Amino acid sequence: MIYWKFLISLTLIGCSAMVRAELYQPQCPQEIKTTERINEIPKGWETIKGIEHNYWSNISFYSDHPDKMASLKPDFANQKKAKWVFSPQELIYLVCHYNKSSIELTQPLPPKTTQCTLTYNPNLMGDRGFLPEKIECMKQS
């Protein structure tokens, strides 16, 4: 009986060792150039040129395409880091947010992504809090 328990334990350890994880770093473009335009100028007013360069200011993750509106909260967050944990079966999208712009960029993460950590730059603040420094994600291989 003890032999069978030992054999089952070794088999389980061997199977769990086969599930390996790879580290990768998705990258949001640091800057986007936008053109904002007004549809109708109110009487007595004139427009002046606004901001053209919008810098990366934050990220979010979505379960499935962002048009489905399933935004995911971080499992852990403080002023230095935020961490999200995902099921390897989920299709996760990364959304990049930019300062002074409603334009966002999105793309799916590789299949079997299980977690992502965003590290903030504690020396730089933007309109959404501390600015992101890097994104690191893990996926099953």
N, C-alpha and C positions, 0 to 999 in steps of 0.2 A: 504494500500500500504506500509506504514512504517512497519507494522507488518511483511509482507512478506520479506522485505529487511532484517529485524532483524533476522528472522528465517533462511534465506539463509546464512547470515553472521555466525550465530551460527553453522550451518551445515558445512560450509567450515572450520571454526576453529576446529571443532571436527574431521573432516577428516584429516586436516593437523597435528593434534596432534597424530593421529594413525601412521604416518610415523616417527618411532623412529630411532635413530642412535646409533650404538654400536662402541666404541673405541676398537681397537686391535693393537698389535705391531708385525708386521712381523719382522723376525730376519734373517739377512744374517750371514752365518758362519763367525766368526772373522778371521779365517785363513784356507788356503788350502795348501796342500803339493803337489808340482808339480815336474815333471821331464822333463827337456828340453833336446832335443838331436839334434845334427846336422846330416844331411843326408850325406853330403860329406865334408870332411875337405880339404880346399885348400892346394895345394902343398907348403911345407915349413912352415906350421902353425901347431899348436897343440891346443887342447881344454883344458880349465881349468874349474873346477867345478863352476857353477853359483849358483844363489839363489834358495833355495829349499822351503822356507817358504814365502808364499805370503799372505799379510794381506789385509783385507777388506779396500777398498779405496774410493768407491763411489757406487751410485745406478743409475738406470734409470728405467723408466716405458715405456711399450709398449702397444699400442692398438692392441690386438690380439697377437699371438705368435711372438717372436722376429725375427724369420726367415722371417716374412713378412716385416720387416724393418720399422715399423710405430712407431718410437721413439717419445715420447711426451716431449715437452719442459715444464718446470715448469711455472705455471701461475704467480708465484711470486718467486723471489730469491734474497738473499743478502748474506753477509758473515756468517750470523748466521743460516739461514733457507732457505729451498726451499719448495714450496707448489704446488701440482698438484691437479686439480679438474677434476673429471671424470663423465660421464653420468652413472647412475646406470645400464643401459642396456649393457654397454661395458664390454668386457672381457679384463681385465688388467693383464699384466705380470710384475713382479718385476725382474730386472736383477741386480745381485751383481757383482761389478767389483773389481779386486784385483791388488795390486801394482806389477809392474814388470812381469805381466802375461797377455797373451791374452785370457786366460781361464776365462769364465764368468759362473755364475750359474743363473738359472732362474726357476721361478715357478709362476703359476697363483695366483692372489689374490682371496679371497672369492668373490662370486657373490654379486652384488649390492654395491661394494665399490665405494664411492662417492668422497673421497679425501684422500691424503696422505701428510704428512709433514715430511721432513728430517731435523733434527737438527744437525748442525756441531759442532765439538769440536774446539773452537777458539784458543786452545793452541797447536794443532797438525796439521802439514801440511804433505801432501803426494804428490805423483807425479801428482795428479789430483786436487790439492787445499786442502782446509781444510778437515780433515777426518770426516766421519760421526760418530755421537754419538748415535742417535736413530731414528727409523722410527715409526710414529704413523699414523694410518689410521682410517677412519670412513666408516662404511657400514650401509645401511638401514636394519632394522630388520623386 
